[in-house]
């Protein structure tokens, strides 16, 4: 039996040489090609990659499969950020893109992200059709004829950087004499954030700025525990800010002047506040159901519409396309802004943070304290719990019920936008989301007082195991 190819919240991912094989790549790309061919739009597809092992070979194979199915491939020869590819889809008006990346997953993984002609991650109605076409192929190997075609190549970098220059106030960053450290985590944003900062006269140093298909021996994830290299370079150079991106540059990580990691929940809220104040954008804000309610409080404070979406950036992308929001973000370090791509962009996130620090002349920690003083304090946390098959089966049924309390705390509202979210009487909340691919439950919690976060998280965990 061939491997099951499922496009989850952000494409299909698997371990190279186990399920991520040439045979399965051919099946997946054939399914995408059939979908593109069935649509009324252009029959061209951009094909790109991040710097992972064998990426060049996978791009070449996908190009041959597309051609064999009547779809013209446009090859991106160098590793490119996911948001740069999304921008190129819109600029070139292609039938979408195929991006070989496993994002922030460990180096043994690779994956395929398919984006539709609007540059956004494919919505479920598209991926379900693609999955059905893949299943219809059965177990017969997909034939790929030899091709002598020299496929057209596209450099997505210049136009994407030009667009960033229109969206970010680089003169303000330069004027503030802000020193920045950029950590691309050996990933696709190498030569992007650092180049555009230098182009505008900003002092920037880099770490991990070379190709390493093993990403230093760990996942290319710009999270707190992996940013020691960035912190060391900041200390060495006296930088006031550290910005980082993951393997395909759709996620961000931010280090404050004192070396503190500022979690993505807070970054999204700070930028929302900043964009309202500096751009005057008041058309709306979007966040996934698992993202901090600090954004809810800000939206209420400013009288701005709030959209709370299921987890998966494609839902936020729809709101960007319709110009319903100034900014949209997810607690897993993804955001984009009005007038930009309907896709997560870790590059623009870091650059906007640099602008915000420069313009306000205050550290991120100081800005967050001011935000708390204005609309209240919020302390979010996320944990993953692995479940035995028996516990998972029991919990799957349990989340269908409507609990009236959580560890003795009264539940005042139940939200089922995605998973089960319990709003408690004091405004704190807990959200449970079961993984569709492994025996894991993701437990999100947010307390209104820092001292209450640990007890709230413990109560949330105990409810899983009761």
Phi, psi and omega in degrees: 000133176290158179296148175283127180252111182239132177266107183275216183295336180213057175090191180254131178227146179198170181280132181298135178077355171260283175257333179274084183240167177300321180298316181285329174298317178300320180295314182297315182291326176298318178299318178294317181299318179296322178295312180301317181296333182277349183268158182284347186280193182299150179257044175235146181223129172287140178234116182228187185198165165263186187277016184296163179304133176069011181303318180299319180293321180293320177299315180298320180293318179298322180299317180295320180293317178300312180301318181295340181253018173080018179245133183274121178274143171244115189270133171262107191291328180256157174304138185220145177298145175307314179294330177292323177293318178300319179295321179294324176303315182288319183291318183273352180056053178272175177278014180127193178214151170245122183239117178277102181201148170247019174056243184264006180291160180302162188296339179284352179265153161219176183195177177231123170256128174250126175247145183275176186301344177275000180084001182266156173302140183301134178283164184306324181297329177282313184292329177294321178294319178298314179298322179295320178294325178293316178299322181296338178291338180067204184264359179290129180303141179280119180287137177234104181295149175297141181234136176261004183293136171267101186289145180294138179252149182228130174264110186273351189291309188303312183291324178295314179295324177299317179296319177300323178297334179276337186261339184245139180274079180294323177304325179293323179294316179295316182300325181283355181057037182286130174261133186233144168249132179244130178240103179279001180054042179061016193258200190288344181273004175303128180083005178256285182303314183294318181296315184288328175295314179296321180302329181260015173079019179269139179283117182220137173243156181235157169228154179056041186258052176207163183283130173216107185293347177262001177049046178072010179090013179211178179296141178280065187243117184282063181258166187313310188286352181248010185256023181295324178296319178295316180298317181298318179292324177298316180295319181295321187259352183073027181289147180267351186206139172243128178238142183219157176228160180272193188304320179249009173066026174265351177241160184231160171220139187232131177243128181281172185303327181271009180090359180287139173277127178260112188294151185306323177310313183287325179299316181297316180296316179299316180291325175302310179301316182293317182293324176297317184286323186263326181262340183073020180281119183231019187282342178155170176217144180233146178209151175287161183300337182266005183264153188311142175280002169302327178291321175301316182295321178293318179300318178293319180300318182270352183069041184248138180301138179247132176243120178253116190251164167298163176292138185126117189291344179302329180288324175290323178304321178301320181289326175295314180302321181275004180054042178266350185222151174277327181206147175222142182205163177233148182298344179276023171076041174235135175204161170209172184230170180303138178080006182242192184290148177275048186213153176302138180222099178288336180292307182293331177301310180297320181291321178293325176296319177300317177299315184296316179296319180295313184291318184278339179065027181225150176295162179295323178299318179294320179295322180293321177299319178295322179296315178300319180296331182276319187232003180106161184261148182219133184230094184271161179204151175225137176224148174251135178237126175279137184243145170290158179306323181293314180294321179297316180298318179293318183289326178302322177284324184297321183289352176279346180273168179248094181292148179263344177209164177227105182058037180089357179263135184286131175273123182258341181206143177240128181241129180239035176301321178199112186076212181233119178244126181250117176267127183261169189300327183271007180092353173285165183205163177224140178228134179246130175226121178278135175292142177272353186241347181210162183282067184228140170245131177266125183244115178255137178221148175217121179259158178270341175237138183301323181292343183267352185296314181297312177299322179295317179296322179293319178296322179296318179295316182298326181293329177296320190265351181299000000 
